[in-house]
Amino acid sequence: MRELTPEDHEPVGRTPGERQSGPVPTIHDVAAAAGVSKSVVSRALSGAPGVAARTVTKVKAAADALGYVANANARGMSAHRTHTLGVFVRDAATPFYGHLLTAFQEQASARGYRAVTATGSGTFPIEEERRALETLVSLRVEGLIVCSGALPVEDIIPFARRIPTVIAGRPEADPSVSSVYCDEVGGGRGLAERVAMLGHRRVAVMTHTAESSITQSARTMAMVERLREAEVEVLAFRCEDFGGDVERADSIVQAIVAAGGVTAVMAPSDSWAISVLESLRRMGLSAPTDISVTGYDGVRPFTTSLLGITSWRQPLSHIGRLSVDDVVDQIEGLAEGARHRSIAGELIEGRTAAAI
C-alpha cells in the first residue's frame, strides 16, 4: 500500500485544482494531530467498521481543524487492505523465539490476519535487523511485531511512526511504542531467591551486557542484586568475555570451576544452561550432585522430566496473544496510545538445582 501524497487530497472548502497559499494538509498531518495511525484516519473518515466512536470524533475534529478531506481516489486506495502483520523474530531456531512465533501466527489467524515473518540467525548484525524490518514494511503489512533482544528501541521507533508496532518479549517503556513482555526483574529475583533458599552461599551468575541482550542483561543483573541482598557471595562471569557463544560454553564453565567453591551456576537462558550441563559432563561433573544449574525461559523441551532444568517460565503464549491483540487493536482504532504490559512468570523447580 503506497503512502498517500499531497496530490491525493484536497483542502476543505476549495474546489479541485484550486491551490491554497500554505502546504496542503495530508493524512499524515491528521494522524499526528489526532495521535493515531494514518490507517485509522482513513477508516474513521470513510466510515469503516471497527473504529471506536471516540476515535472517530477525535479524527474528524483534527481533520476539520486542519482543513483536510481525502478525495474519492485516495479513499479507494485506503480501502484496499492487506490484513497482514509483519513479524520479525531474532532467531526462530531457538525454542524461545519459536514458541513466540507460533503464538503470533495462531492469534493473527484468530483475529482475521495473516503473519509474514522475517527472522535472523541469532547472530544478525543490527543493520541486518533494520533491513529486515524495512523488507516487511515494503510488503504492505498493516502492523509490525518486533521480537528481538538486541535491536535498540531507537531503531524501532521510526517504524512505529509509520505503522502500528508492538515490541514483544522484552521490557520496553518508551512512550511512543507498545510492548508486551515477561517481568525480567521479577523473574531474575524470583529464581535467585530460590537458589538462596536452597542454601547456596557462593554462586556464579553468567551475565550479559545490554548491547548483547536487553532481556538477559536485565534478568541476570536482577539475579546478582537479589543474591547479594540475601548475603550470598556472587561471582559474575560476563558471557561476552568468553566469546558469548552459547554453543561453546567450555571456557566460561572452566573459569567458574577453577574459581573454587562455587555450588551453583545461574545461566541467562535455558539454552545456556544446556551448554553448561554439557560442559560439566565433559569435565566429569554433573548437576545437581557436584554443582547446581539454573536456566531461564522455561520452554519445552528443556523443562520436561527428561531434562528437568530448574528455570523461570516466561508465559510466551500469553505474550504472543497480547502482542497480536495490541497491534490489531491499533490497526482497527480500538486502542489509543502506547501500552506497556509486564506479565509475571513462574518458577519451574526442575531437578538440576538442589539444596546443599
N, C-alpha and C positions, 0 to 999 in steps of 0.2 A: 504494500500500500504506500504510494508516494505521499510525501508531506504536501499539504496544501500551500499554495503560494499566494501572494497578494492578488494575483490576477484571477484567482478563484473566488474572490469576494467583492462585494460592492458595499459601500457605506450606506447606512440607513438614511433615507430622506433624499437620495440622489438617484438620478436615472442612470441606467447602464451607460458606461462610456464617459460620464461626467467625472472630472477629476476634482479632488479636494486639495487644499494647499499643503496639508501635512501628510504623513505616511498613512496609508490605508490600513485600518486595523485588521489583524488576521486572527485565525482561530487560536494561534499560539498566545496572542495578547489576551484573549478572553480566558483561556485556560489559566494563564498566570494570574489574572485578576481574580478569578473565582477559586483558585487553589485546587484545581482538578486537572486531569489529563485532557489532551485535545480530543481523544476518542469519546470521553464523557461529554464534552461540549457538543460534539457532533450529534450524539444520541439525544442529549437533552433538548437541543434546538429542533431536532427532527421529530420529536415525539415518540421515539423508540421506547419500548417497554424496558423495565428493569432499572430505571434510574429513580432514586429517591426523590420525593416531591420537594424536599428542602433543597436538594442539589439542583433540581430544575429551576427553582426560583432564584437561587444564587447565580446560576449560569446566565439566565435571562437578564437579570439585573446588571451583570457585568457586561453583557453584550449591548444592552441599551445604553449604558454609561459610555461605552467606547464608540458607539455608532456602528456596530458590526451586524452584518447579515450575510449568510452564505448564499451564493446563487444556486440555482437548480442543479447545475452540472456538478458543483462541489458536493452538494448533498447526495447526489447519486453515487459519487465515488466513495463518500464516507460510509454509505450503507453497505458497501461491498466488504464484508468482514471475513477474516480467515479462521476465527475460533481456534487459534493456535497459540500455544505457550512455548517460549524458548526456555530451555533448561540447560544450565551449564553445571557440571559436576567435575571436580578436580581430578578424580581417579575412580572411574566406575568399576575397576577391577578389585578394589578393596571392599570388604563387607560393609563398612560404614556408609560409603557413598552408594554402593549397590542397593542397600536397603532403602536409603532415602530416594533413590531414583525410582524404585518400584512404587513407593508410596506416592510420589509425584504423578507418575503415569496413571495409577489407579484412580486417584482423586480427580485428575484432569478429565478423565473419561466420565466420571460420575457427574461432573459439572458441565458436560457437553463440549469439552475442548479436547484437542489432541496435543501431545507434547513432542516437540522436536528437540533432540538432545545433542549437545556438543560436550565432549569430555577430553580431559588430558590424561597423561600417564602418571600423574603424581609428581613428576619432575619438570613439568612445563615451566619455562620462564614466564615471569609476569607478563611480558609483552605478548606472548602467545595466548595467554588467557584473555587479554584485552581484545586481541584479534578474533578469538572465538566468540566473544560477545557481539562484536561488530557483524560477524557472519550470521549469527542468529537474528539480529535485528534486520539484516538485509533480506531475510526470508519472510518478512512482513508478519512477524509474530506480534500478537496484541499485548503480551505481557512477558516479563522476564523473571526467572528464578535463578539466583546465583548461589551456588553451593561450593565455596572454596575457602579453605582456612588460611590462604596466603594472599589473595588479591586484596590490596588495600581498598578501603571504602572510597577513597578519593578517586579511584579508577572506576567505581561503580556508579557514583552519583551522576555523572553526565548521561548515563543511560536511563537512570531513574527520572531525569528531567524530560526525557523524550517519550517513554512509555512506562506504564505501571511496573514496578520492580519490587521484589522481595529478596532479602538476603536470608538464606536458610542454613541452619545448622551451626551457627556461630554467634557469639554475643556481639551485638552492634546497637549502638544507641544514637547514631546520627539522626537528627530530627527530620531529615529530608528523604529517608528511605526506610521502609518497613523491614522488620526482621523477626524471625521465629527461631528459637534455639533452646538447647538444654542449659540449665543453670550450671555453668562450668565451675564457678567458685564454690557453689554449694556441693557439687559432686566431688571436687577435689578435697574439700574439707571433710565431707562425709566418709570418703574412703580412707583418708589419713586417720580419722578418728577411730575407724575400725582397726587399723594397724596398731595404733597406740593401745587400744583396749586389749589387743592380743598379747601385750606385754613387751613389744619390741622397743628397745631403747637406743639402738644405733641403726639408722635406716638410710639407705641410698635412694635418692629421688632422681630419676632421669628427666632433666628439664629440657625445654625448647625455648628459643627466642621467639618473640612475636613476629619477626620478619620471616621466620621459617614456618610457623604455625600459630595463628592467633588463638585457636582453641586450645591446643596442647600447652602453649605458654601459660594461659590463664589457669588451667586446671592444675598444672604442676607447681606453679607459684603458690596456689591455694593449699596444695599438699604440704609444701615446705612450711608455710605460715602456721597451719594447724598443728603439725608435728612439734614445732618449736614452742607453741603455746602449751602443749602437753609435756614440755620439758624432755622431748626426745632429741637425741643428737642426730642432726641431719647432715648427710654428705651429698651435696648437689653435684651431679655429673651432667654437663651440658652435652646433648647428643651431637650438636654441630661440631664440637671439639674432637669428636671421634669419627668424623665423616658423615654423620647424620643419616646413615643408610640403614633402614630397618632390616634389610636382608643380610647385613653383615654386622652383627652386634658383638662379635667376639672381643674386640678391643675394649669396648666400654665395660663389658662384663668382667674381663680380666682385670681391669683397673679397679673395679668395685671389690672383687675378691681379694686383690692384693692390698687394699686399704686395711683389711683385717677387722674382724669383729662385727661385720655387717650381718644382721639377721633377717633383713627384709629389703627387697628391691621394689620400688614403686615405678612401674613403667608408664609412659604417657599415653599408651593405647593398647588394645588387645593384640594388635599385630606386633608391636614392640615386645609385649610380654611373651608371645610365642618365640620370638627370636632369642630373648633372654633365656627361656627354658631350654631351647636347643643348645645355646652356648654353654649353659651349665652342664647339660648332659655330656657334651664333648669334653668337659673338664672333670667328668666323673662325679658330678654333684646333681642333686635333684631337689625339687620343691614339693612339699614344704619340709622334707626331712633335714636338709642341710641349710636351706635358705628359703624364706617365703617370697612369693612373687605376686604382685597385683597388676592388673591391666586397667583399661578404661574403654568404654563404649558399650560393652555387654551385649554384643550381637552374636547370633548364631553363625557358625557352629562352635565358636570359642567357648560358649557357656553351656554346652551340652555336657552330659555326665562323663563322656569320653575324655574331654579336655578339662572341663571344670575350672576354668580360670576365675579367680576371685576378681571381681570387676565392679564397675559402676555402670548401670544400664541407662543409656540415653533412649528416650521414648521416640524413636525415629519415625514410626508410622504416624504418630500424633503430630510430630513436627512437619512431616511431609504433607499431611492433610491440611493443617492450618496454613501452611505456606501457599498451597494452591488456592485455598479459600480466600486468603488475603488478596492475592493478585487478581483473582477473578472478580472479587467484590470491588476492587479499584476499577477494573475494566468496565464493570456494569454500573458504576456510580453508586454502589451500595456502601462504600466506605469513604470517609473523608480524612485525609491526612495520614501521616505515617503512624504505624502501630508497632510496638516492640513487646513481644511476648516471650517470657522466660518460663520454660517448662521444667518441672522438677524431675530428676531421675530417681533411681533406686539402687540400693546395694545388692550385689549378687555375691553371696558369701563364697561359693565355689569350694575348691579343695586345695588350691595352690598356696594359701596362706593359713597358718595355724599358730596357736599360742605357743609361747616358749616357756 
